[in-house]
Amino acid sequence: MNITAQNTFTTPVLIQSGNSFDITISGTFVATVVLQRSKDQTTWLDVASFTAPVENTGSAGSAWYFRVGVKTGAFTSGTVVVDLFD
């Protein structure tokens, strides 16, 4: 997914307990990209933030929805290319 504006997130992915997931952030951008998790897809909690391209692996201690994106006020310019998959 390409992000070119603030308040833009990937579609949430449900990661089951004990499973891992991969995050890829690439592109040329000035922004703070956040990984968030939620139990109900309404209340989102920041888990990690990134200001440069990265590849990362995470795991879920219990079943959580995860998404990656840029919050309001955290985007300046460029294109953030993000992938989140289990």
N, C-alpha and C positions, 0 to 999 in steps of 0.2 A: 504494500500500500504506500502511496506517495502522500506525504503531508506537506502542504504549502500554506497553511493558515493555522492560527491558534484554535483551541477547543476542538481538536480533531483526534479521534481515537480509532484503533482497530476494532473489529467486531470481537466481543468477548469470547474467550476460549475457556471451557470448563476443563480444569486439570484435576484428575482424581487423586485421592490420597496416595502418597508414595510415588506418584508419577513425576517425570521430569518434563521440562519444556525448554525450547530454544528461542532466543531473541536475537535478531540481526538488525542492527541499525547502521545504515550507510547513507551516502549522499554528501552534498556540500551544503551546510546549513549553519545558521546562528540561531539556536533554540535550545531549550531544556526539554529533553524527552523523558517522560516518566513511565515506569512500570507500575501498574496499579492492580489491586485485588479487591474482590467483593464476594460476599455470600449471596446477596440478593440482586445484584446488578443495578442497585440504586445508590447505595453508599459505597464510594470508592476510597480506598486507602493507598497512599503512595508507598511503594516498596523500595524503589531505587530510582535514581535519576542519572541521566547521561547528557553530556554536552558535546560529545564527539562520537564518531563511528565506533561500534563495538559489536562483538559477538559474545553472547553470554548464555549460560545454562542455569536454570533454576529448578527447584522442586517444590511440591506442595505437601505440607505436613498433614493437611486434611483437604477435602474437596473445596476448591476456590475457583472463581472466575477470574481470569487475568486479561488485561488489555494494555496496550502501549499507545502513547500519544503525546500531544502537546496541549497543556492547559492554557486557559485564557491568560494573556499577558506574558507567555513564555516563548513566543515566536517572533523573530526579527526578520529573517530572510532565508532564501534558499529552498531546497527540497530535501526533506527527511524521508528516506526509504526504510520502512520498517516491516519486519516479518515476525510473527509470533506463532509458534506451532508446537504441538506435542508429539 
